[in-house]
Amino acid sequence: MTHASPPTSYSPARIRETVQELLASEALPPIVQAGHPVLRQHAAPFDGQLEPDELSQLIVLMRKVMHAAPGVGLAAPQLGIPLQLAVLEDQFEIDEVTAAARGRAPLEFFAMLNPSYSRLGNGTAAFFEGCLSLSGLQAVVERPESVRLEYVTPDGGHVTKDFSGWQARIAQHETDHLHGRLYIDRAELRSLSTNSEYAARWAGPGIATASRELGFPAGTGAGREAGTDKTEAD
């Protein structure tokens, strides 16, 4: 069953006030956790709610929070800002076997506004995925293996770019955040694991062992609509 995310109730003025409060603080803001309504609302498309310097400062702040977490992506709603903005970057070092199995390659930093994606081809990939807004948990999510991402850059440029493998997973995960969706909406819930259990039992390159021992079908994964923490979370 799918549910439509309600639009944010924040006015443009309130969005800007929220951003200004975060920028005025000397401390890094906490990451909003599941249960907060901002994560379940359709964020407002960016349409000039922030001045260019405010937008630039917010992107810098989001990157700092992402690195400190650490994670490979962060969406503005995760800081309590219902605005269609996310930052992405994956520079974690992982072993070659895992990288090959997951199609994981370094992703250079970029910020995206008003993104949307469409699947390319019929291929899917299922792996454990986590989220900085569901701290301490991971679950298997099946997603399209390749997607076409369309977004606006902070300087107003329009970009269309194709991603595959783990980069496609990150792009989908972060875009979903901006539309009020969390990875658990697409997850195989029998695979839901704490980070410690994941690290101890399921951190191999693939999901075959977890599938067999936890009793969910490998290869069909979520079975719903088709990350990433320190190991796999946004």
Disulfide bonds with the S-S distance in Angstrom:
none
